[in-house]
Every structure is written in C-alpha cells, then in structure tokens.
Amino acid sequence: MTCAEAEPLIGASLDGELDTQTALRIDEHFSTCHRCSVLLDRLQRLQQEIAAADLDWSSNADLRSLRAAIRRRTGENWWRAPWLWRSALAAVAAVLVVMAVIPGRSGNSIERQMVDNHLRSMLADHLVDVPSSDQHTVKPWFQGKLNFAPSVPDLAADGFTLIGGRLDVVGGRPAAALVYRRRQHVVNLWILAADGAQSQLKSTDLEGFHLLQWRNSGMAFWAVSDINPAELREFAMLIRAH
C-alpha cells in the first residue's frame, strides 16, 4: 500500500470502519511508513482533544477557536490533507447530531440544518453517490430517484468543477445535492421541488459558512460553502443562468 492509497483511509482506520483485509494492509503500512504514522498520531491526539473538550453547544457557538486548535495541532498546511479535515469535521458533525436530539436545543432553523447537512456531507465516503465531473453522467443518475429532473450545469470553465451528486433530505423532503469544488473548497447545492414565486438571493452567514437560498422555476435552491461570499454569489448567479 502506498501513501497515496493509505492517507484517505487513515480516518476510517482510526474509527474501525475498514474491512479486515484493508485494515491489515494499512496497519502494515503504518509500521513501515514514518510519514503516515505521524499523521495517524496527530489525528488520534486531535480526536482525543475534541472528545475531552467541554462542548456546550448553542446556535451562536463560535467554532473559530476549534479551527485554530486544529490548525495548531496539525500545522499550517492542515487543509491540504483532505482526509484530515474531513475527519475533524466528522467529529464536529457527530457533536451536532447528538445535540440535535436533545430536547430544547435552540437554533434548529433551516439554516442550521443546511450547515449540518454540509458538514455531514464531507464525512468520508458520503460526499457523493455518483462521482463524476460529467454532467451527462450525473443528471441521468437522478432519474427515477426524484419526482423532478434537476439541472446539472457544467461550470468548470467558470472555476467551479462538478465532482458528483447524491440524494439528500431537506426539511423532510427528498432533494438532489450537486457538489462542486472551488480550489480546495466544497460547494454543496441542494435542489428540491417547491411551490412559490421566483425569489431573489437571500444570504446568511453561520459559523464561518456562507449560505444562499432562492427559488426559480418551481424549484428551491440552497448553496452552502466556506468560500468567500462574493464567490458563492457568483456561483449562484451561474446556476440561476442555466
């Protein structure tokens, strides 16, 4: 097993999610690869710190201190290791899931739900159900799975690369989720059938994430990412133009 094969599996290995054969192969790799064993140790310590933290959640919680702790622990280039930030987000998302079932939790707004959905989507092996940059592969995949046909624009020429799609749920209703990448940032776009007139873009910021929502042609759209607001608005305008 090479480092390129091992790195995306380190988080799953730590969580005990690998099949026996793969687990044995990656354990053998750890025993001979100093680089990957160091990465594993960093992630173990990071999870221990998160587990030991007194996370008193509220809708106004500021996650910047947690992000700073992750950056200090993993080094300034932590975002360049996708498996690492996905695993860190997995730990945060796990806290969100637990808090969601606690009676009296405040801030259970649609915006809160969309950020939760965005975080959960970046867990390992959950970002897309159909991985493809080809709109002619992603669009037909939704046929028969939804009662509407979502448009799947190719925005690669504009700097937003399609990486796939998945089925999701928004407000208890089935939705198409299209996933794009802008440099190292993921942009989730949810589309679902909705009544109501066409609406302009409505923006919201929550915990460092930017959200845009709008309605058009009998559909409701939600876009969520941590790219800067101007870029997310550019993305939304491109989607609206198709």
C-alpha positions as CSV (number, residue, x, y, z in Angstrom):
1,M,0.0,0.0,0.0
2,T,1.3,3.4,-1.0
3,C,1.0,6.7,1.0
4,A,-1.5,7.9,-1.7
5,E,-3.7,4.9,-1.0
6,A,-3.2,5.0,2.8
7,E,-3.9,8.7,3.6
8,P,-7.6,8.7,2.6
9,L,-8.1,5.7,4.8
10,I,-6.4,6.9,8.0
11,G,-9.6,8.4,9.5
12,A,-11.6,5.2,8.7
13,S,-8.8,3.1,10.2
14,L,-8.9,5.1,13.4
15,D,-12.7,4.7,13.6
16,G,-12.6,1.0,13.0
17,E,-14.5,1.2,9.7
18,L,-12.3,-0.8,7.4
19,D,-12.7,-4.4,6.4
20,T,-10.3,-6.9,7.9
21,Q,-8.1,-7.2,4.8
22,T,-7.7,-3.4,4.3
23,A,-7.1,-2.9,8.0
24,L,-4.3,-5.4,7.9
25,R,-2.7,-3.7,4.9
26,I,-2.9,-0.2,6.3
27,D,-1.5,-1.4,9.7
28,E,1.4,-3.0,7.8
29,H,1.9,0.4,6.0
30,F,1.9,2.3,9.3
31,S,4.7,0.0,10.6
32,T,7.0,0.9,7.8
33,C,6.0,4.5,6.9
34,H,7.1,7.2,9.3
35,R,5.1,9.9,7.5
36,C,1.7,8.2,7.7
37,S,2.3,7.0,11.3
38,V,2.9,10.6,12.2
39,L,-0.3,11.7,10.5
40,L,-2.1,8.9,12.4
41,D,-0.7,10.1,15.7
42,R,-1.8,13.7,15.0
43,L,-5.3,12.6,14.2
44,Q,-5.5,10.4,17.3
45,R,-4.4,13.4,19.5
46,L,-6.9,15.7,17.7
47,Q,-9.8,13.3,18.3
48,Q,-8.8,12.9,22.0
49,E,-8.8,16.7,22.4
50,I,-12.2,17.1,20.8
51,A,-13.6,14.2,22.9
52,A,-12.2,15.8,26.1
53,A,-13.4,19.3,25.3
54,D,-16.4,20.7,27.1
55,L,-18.6,21.4,24.1
56,D,-21.6,23.4,25.4
57,W,-23.4,23.8,22.1
58,S,-25.7,26.7,21.1
59,S,-26.8,28.2,17.8
60,N,-24.4,31.1,18.4
61,A,-21.4,28.9,19.1
62,D,-18.2,30.2,17.6
63,L,-16.1,27.4,16.1
64,R,-13.2,29.6,15.3
65,S,-11.3,28.5,18.4
66,L,-11.8,24.9,17.5
67,R,-10.5,25.6,14.0
68,A,-7.5,27.3,15.5
69,A,-6.8,24.3,17.7
70,I,-7.0,22.0,14.7
71,R,-4.5,24.3,12.8
72,R,-2.1,24.4,15.8
73,R,-2.2,20.7,16.2
74,T,-1.9,19.7,12.6
75,G,0.3,22.5,11.2
76,E,-0.4,25.4,9.0
77,N,-1.0,23.1,6.0
78,W,-3.7,21.1,7.6
79,W,-6.3,22.0,4.9
80,R,-4.0,20.3,2.3
81,A,-4.8,16.9,3.8
82,P,-8.4,16.3,2.8
83,W,-8.7,13.1,4.9
84,L,-7.6,15.1,8.0
85,W,-10.1,18.0,7.8
86,R,-12.9,15.6,6.8
87,S,-12.1,13.5,10.0
88,A,-12.1,16.7,12.1
89,L,-15.4,17.8,10.6
90,A,-16.7,14.3,11.2
91,A,-16.0,14.8,14.9
92,V,-17.8,18.2,14.9
93,A,-20.7,16.7,12.9
94,A,-21.0,13.9,15.4
95,V,-21.5,16.6,18.2
96,L,-24.1,18.3,16.0
97,V,-26.0,15.0,15.6
98,V,-26.0,14.3,19.3
99,M,-27.2,17.8,20.1
100,A,-29.9,17.7,17.5
101,V,-31.8,15.0,19.5
102,I,-31.5,16.8,22.9
103,P,-34.9,18.4,23.8
104,G,-34.8,22.1,24.0
105,R,-31.9,22.6,21.6
106,S,-32.1,26.1,20.3
107,G,-31.3,27.3,16.8
108,N,-32.9,24.4,14.9
109,S,-33.6,26.6,11.9
110,I,-33.4,25.6,8.3
111,E,-30.1,27.5,8.1
112,R,-28.8,25.3,11.0
113,Q,-30.0,22.2,9.2
114,M,-28.2,23.2,6.0
115,V,-24.9,23.8,7.7
116,D,-25.3,20.4,9.5
117,N,-26.0,18.8,6.1
118,H,-22.9,20.5,4.6
119,L,-20.7,19.2,7.4
120,R,-22.1,15.7,7.3
121,S,-21.7,15.5,3.6
122,M,-17.9,15.9,4.0
123,L,-17.6,12.8,6.1
124,A,-15.5,10.1,4.4
125,D,-17.4,8.3,1.6
126,H,-20.5,10.4,1.9
127,L,-19.8,13.5,-0.2
128,V,-21.2,12.0,-3.5
129,D,-23.3,8.9,-4.5
130,V,-22.3,9.4,-8.2
131,P,-18.7,10.7,-8.5
132,S,-18.3,12.3,-11.9
133,S,-17.3,15.6,-13.5
134,D,-19.6,14.8,-16.4
135,Q,-23.0,16.4,-16.3
136,H,-24.3,13.8,-18.7
137,T,-23.5,11.1,-16.1
138,V,-24.7,12.9,-13.0
139,K,-28.1,14.2,-14.4
140,P,-29.4,10.8,-15.6
141,W,-28.4,9.2,-12.3
142,F,-31.2,11.1,-10.6
143,Q,-33.9,9.8,-12.9
144,G,-36.3,7.6,-11.1
145,K,-35.0,8.7,-7.7
146,L,-36.8,12.0,-7.6
147,N,-40.1,13.4,-8.9
148,F,-38.2,16.1,-10.8
149,A,-35.2,16.4,-13.0
150,P,-32.5,18.7,-11.6
151,S,-30.4,20.7,-14.0
152,V,-26.7,19.9,-13.7
153,P,-24.7,22.7,-15.1
154,D,-21.1,22.3,-16.2
155,L,-19.3,25.3,-14.6
156,A,-15.7,24.1,-15.0
157,A,-14.9,27.0,-17.4
158,D,-16.0,29.4,-14.6
159,G,-13.8,27.8,-11.9
160,F,-16.4,25.6,-10.3
161,T,-15.7,21.9,-11.0
162,L,-18.5,19.4,-10.8
163,I,-17.4,16.4,-8.7
164,G,-20.7,14.5,-8.4
165,G,-24.1,14.3,-6.9
166,R,-26.1,12.5,-4.2
167,L,-29.6,12.1,-2.8
168,D,-30.3,14.0,0.4
169,V,-33.1,15.2,2.5
170,V,-34.1,18.9,3.2
171,G,-36.9,19.6,5.7
172,G,-38.1,16.0,5.4
173,R,-38.3,16.1,1.6
174,P,-36.1,14.4,-0.9
175,A,-33.6,16.7,-2.6
176,A,-30.8,16.5,-5.2
177,A,-27.4,17.6,-3.9
178,L,-24.9,18.7,-6.5
179,V,-21.3,19.0,-5.4
180,Y,-18.8,21.4,-6.9
181,R,-15.2,22.2,-6.0
182,R,-13.6,25.7,-6.0
183,R,-9.9,25.3,-5.4
184,Q,-9.8,23.4,-2.1
185,H,-13.4,24.4,-1.1
186,V,-16.5,22.2,-1.4
187,V,-19.8,23.9,-2.6
188,N,-23.0,22.0,-1.9
189,L,-26.0,22.9,-3.9
190,W,-29.4,21.4,-2.9
191,I,-32.3,21.4,-5.3
192,L,-35.9,20.4,-4.4
193,A,-39.3,20.9,-5.8
194,A,-41.1,23.9,-4.2
195,D,-44.2,26.0,-4.6
196,G,-44.0,29.8,-4.6
197,A,-42.9,32.6,-6.8
198,Q,-39.4,33.2,-8.0
199,S,-37.3,34.9,-5.3
200,Q,-34.0,36.8,-5.2
201,L,-30.9,35.5,-3.4
202,K,-31.1,35.5,0.3
203,S,-27.8,35.3,2.1
204,T,-27.0,34.1,5.6
205,D,-23.7,33.5,7.5
206,L,-23.4,30.8,10.1
207,E,-20.3,29.6,11.9
208,G,-18.0,30.6,9.1
209,F,-20.1,29.2,6.4
210,H,-22.0,31.2,3.8
211,L,-25.5,30.2,2.7
212,L,-27.5,31.4,-0.3
213,Q,-31.1,30.4,-1.0
214,W,-33.5,31.3,-3.8
215,R,-36.5,29.9,-5.8
216,N,-36.7,29.7,-9.5
217,S,-39.0,27.8,-11.9
218,G,-40.7,25.7,-9.3
219,M,-37.5,24.7,-7.5
220,A,-35.9,25.8,-4.3
221,F,-32.1,26.1,-4.2
222,W,-29.6,26.2,-1.3
223,A,-25.9,26.7,-1.7
224,V,-23.5,26.4,1.2
225,S,-19.7,26.7,1.3
226,D,-16.9,28.3,3.2
227,I,-15.6,30.2,0.1
228,N,-15.9,33.9,0.3
229,P,-19.4,35.4,-0.1
230,A,-18.6,37.1,-3.5
231,E,-17.6,33.7,-5.0
232,L,-20.6,31.9,-3.6
233,R,-22.8,34.7,-5.1
234,E,-21.0,34.2,-8.4
235,F,-21.7,30.5,-8.2
236,A,-25.4,31.1,-7.5
237,M,-25.7,33.5,-10.4
238,L,-24.2,31.0,-12.7
239,I,-26.7,28.3,-11.6
240,R,-29.6,30.7,-12.0
241,A,-28.5,31.5,-15.6
242,H,-28.9,27.8,-16.6
